[in-house]
Amino acid sequence: MAPPLLRVHRLEVRPPGAATSICRDVSFDLAGGERVALVGPSGAGKTTLLRALNGSVAALSGRIDLAGETVNPSATGALRGLRRRIAVIPQKHDLVEPLRVYHNVMAGALGRWSDAHALRFLFWPLAAELGEAQAALERVGLGDKLRARAGTLSGGQQQRVAIARALVQRPLLLLADEPVASLDPRLAHQALQLLCRLAEDDGIAVICSLHQPDLARQYFPRTIEMEAGRLVGDRTRDARPQTVPAAPAMRQERAARLA
Amino acid sequence: MNAWRSLLGTLAGFFPPDLSPHYLRALLPPVAETIGMTAGAMLLAYAVSLPVGLWIGARLPGTRVLAGLLAGIRAVPDLTLAIFCVIALGVGPGAGMLALAIYYAAALGKVFGDLCRTADPAPLEALRAAGASRMQVALVGMLPLKLRDILSYGSYEFESAIRASVIVGAVGGGGLGAELVGTLNAFDFQRTATLILVLVALVSLFDQLAVVLRREPRWLVALLPPALYCAWRFWPPSASLAHAASAFAGMLPPGLDAAAWRRLPDLVAQTLGMAVFGTALGAAAALPLALLSARNLSPVVIALPVRRLLEALRAVPEVVWGLVLVASAGIGPVAGTLALAVHSAGCLGRLFAESVENVRREPLIAVASTGASGVAVAAYATLPLALAPLAVHTLFRLEWNVRQATVVGMIGAGGIGQALYEAQQLFFYRRMMAYLLLTWVLVVAVDRSSEWTRRRFRWMALAPEEIAS
């Protein structure tokens, strides 16, 4: 059997300044392209686990292997190499608002660009690069926003720009921390549906923390449950086919069109 | 090449500073005079600006006129005001003290007025409902509510006032400034260096004092008797006040002859050029220094020394840099531009560093989590996010530098300032008055266009304490 994409083994994390460990004895494997929802009450350690996975906080003990390599946040070069292969979609839309949308989207490529390339693109983007940004934006349904200032977009649009940035990064693994927490229910369904479909198309594995169990069941074949820093459940649903369901709003629209 | 060699040669002449006990003892009277002038002036400024601030805060009749008057006075550069007072009252610390008192009364009056308007409306409403007049609301409502703020904001001006008192002294207001000009005229550069060191020490001493006062504003009361003594000691005799009235009458109506009108466009261009290039050079130097001294970008071993360097650059006022550079690089706008640039680099460096430190962290983290290098994070997140505050600080500095360009002009850097100074030296007071009015128009015009630019790009206003520094 091929080794898993991600192997977390007896991980314990205590962020700097914290009195006790936030994650304890966490172990799980993730296969390439697999989609997992991380559920649990707030304070269960979901965010800390995600931050440990991309090397933002160091593990106190245990180990994390990504594609056969051990995550070690203390070695800067290795950390950059790791982060290049892990994309992050944060909870709050955190675009660089004074820059244009294409700058924000192509920020996903900064990990593989040299500094000189990055500085040149800031002032003098080439047609091919803009084409890549445009393609990513079209996949998230924002094809007309290439040159807009990021600050002029709505919250939902900013979220989709963050997803486009993650696509441009061409990662092996996508970490999303409560990506729908600040969206209303209808937009939340649309965002999750989009995220999962794109990840499936590109073969990207996803770990997505959510606090709504129903959303987790609906969009993720596998659910990992955390409580007080420990894994308390790991369920894979096999009975149903592992395809992405359409968002309810779209289902209604389709029903309306058929009727 | 030769010019550079002579510049460096003269600068080398400033070392080592004359620190002999004999000379340091001789400096005690001018230091005491400078401190006394400042203390007396600040007392007078407080005495005038407190009621004026309350008046404006309470929106009593005539508020608009009063606010306009304060804005008008603030647009006159401090050194210009000092020249005016020296003419009217004769050479000496009395003129210096009055010039400072007028300038800071206008500055504090505006700050106090703004502060009073931020008073919690609920208690004031209650007073009004009880039938209190607007005056009573101001006295028993706004004043007690805002007294602490008024005292602590007032102390911000202390450090700046002691610097200004040296500047004012340089044109005949007595104290350290007169001593400074004396050493430069005598080519006694080692003693000039001593005086600059004394000034830097004095400014940082007053800075510390202001920090203590902000924490414990009650201590200001202890400073009241000595300040009262100073105000009384340096108060110009009534004979010279009468002389002032007739001197002022001699300046009216302002007028320029045809030759002066023809020279005018060049003078304006020189002054504006010094301000613009000085600000641009200063900002260009400040940016790398700010990045090197920002806590979130640079390691402590680099950040701390750069911070000290920035402090040293801004502790010495533009005029003093101007005096040194005019003495070493020669008379002309180049010396003035460099003087403005050096001081601006110090001020903007610190403000830029704070702006860079204060950007939102989330976008930075998001860009860094794509595997971007430190340079790429700075270029794609930190700098774009800090750009608006950086621009606002630079524009504020430009407004300030237009005033200072006329000031360094007076000590030989050219432009309107120099023309003004020459007119005063030759007793052409009506011409001097015309240049004074022109300076004022220039300052107001630049302030307005800077304000328009800030509004046009929706660059937000900054907190008062940021502007005060």
Interface residues (C-beta under 8 A of the other chain):
Chain A: N54 S56 R80 G81 L82 R83 R84 R85 I86 A87 V88 P90 K92 D94 L95 V96 E97 P98 L99 H103 A107 G108 A109 L110 G111 R112 W113 D115 A118 L119 L122 A162 R165 Q169
Chain B: R360 E362 P363 I365 A366 V367 A368 S369 T370 G371 A372 S373 V375 A376 A379 Y380 A381 P384 L385 L387 A388
